[in-house]
Amino acid sequence: MSVTTTTHLNFRGTARAALDFYQSVFGGRTVAITYRDAGNVRDENEADWITWGEVVGDNGFHVMAYDVPSQLPLSRGENPFFVSVRGDSAEEISALWAKLAEGSTLVHPLEPSQWAPLYGMLTDRFGVTWVLDVAAPYNG
């Protein structure tokens, strides 16, 4: 069994700049997928915003980021980050999801997505928003 946690930062149009900065500080590689890349453009002005991005360093540094679309609320005091948990199997992530879901508020159901065999988001009873998914290679 292998589980990792990664800080997932939320921005409004500056995720790419933040990822570039973190990469310049910590080294490693950056992957940045735009709303256009994912075929999920709802506002043409936001098409090149990041829908999923990360910096992974050889030193163990790992941070994820995305640009919250303008039709969704963003409050730096309420949702400046998510905790992302990525596992190797659907069984592993489903079991963790079931435990975290007790007393939580569903944000996005745990289900297959364009980028992962399973993906879901919930806010736990302590107000922490968790993103759980099953690891999948990027084939962009």
Secondary structure in CASP SS format (residue, H / E / C, confidence):
PFRMAT SS
TARGET T0000
AUTHOR 0000-0000-0000
METHOD secondary structure of the structure
MODEL  1
M C 1.00
S C 1.00
V E 1.00
T E 1.00
T E 1.00
T E 1.00
T E 1.00
H E 1.00
L E 1.00
N E 1.00
F E 1.00
R C 1.00
G C 1.00
T C 1.00
A H 1.00
R H 1.00
A H 1.00
A H 1.00
L H 1.00
D H 1.00
F H 1.00
Y H 1.00
Q H 1.00
S H 1.00
V H 1.00
F H 1.00
G C 1.00
G C 1.00
R E 1.00
T E 1.00
V E 1.00
A E 1.00
I E 1.00
T E 1.00
Y C 1.00
R C 1.00
D C 1.00
A C 1.00
G C 1.00
N C 1.00
V C 1.00
R C 1.00
D C 1.00
E H 1.00
N H 1.00
E H 1.00
A C 1.00
D C 1.00
W C 1.00
I E 1.00
T E 1.00
W E 1.00
G E 1.00
E E 1.00
V E 1.00
V E 1.00
G C 1.00
D C 1.00
N C 1.00
G C 1.00
F C 1.00
H E 1.00
V E 1.00
M E 1.00
A E 1.00
Y E 1.00
D E 1.00
V C 1.00
P C 1.00
S C 1.00
Q C 1.00
L C 1.00
P C 1.00
L C 1.00
S C 1.00
R C 1.00
G C 1.00
E C 1.00
N C 1.00
P C 1.00
F E 1.00
F E 1.00
V E 1.00
S E 1.00
V E 1.00
R E 1.00
G E 1.00
D C 1.00
S C 1.00
A H 1.00
E H 1.00
E H 1.00
I H 1.00
S H 1.00
A H 1.00
L H 1.00
W H 1.00
A H 1.00
K H 1.00
L H 1.00
A C 1.00
E C 1.00
G C 1.00
S C 1.00
T E 1.00
L E 1.00
V E 1.00
H E 1.00
P E 1.00
L E 1.00
E E 1.00
P C 1.00
S C 1.00
Q C 1.00
W C 1.00
A C 1.00
P C 1.00
L C 1.00
Y E 1.00
G E 1.00
M E 1.00
L E 1.00
T E 1.00
D C 1.00
R C 1.00
F C 1.00
G C 1.00
V C 1.00
T E 1.00
W E 1.00
V E 1.00
L E 1.00
D E 1.00
V E 1.00
A C 1.00
A C 1.00
P C 1.00
Y C 1.00
N C 1.00
G C 1.00
END
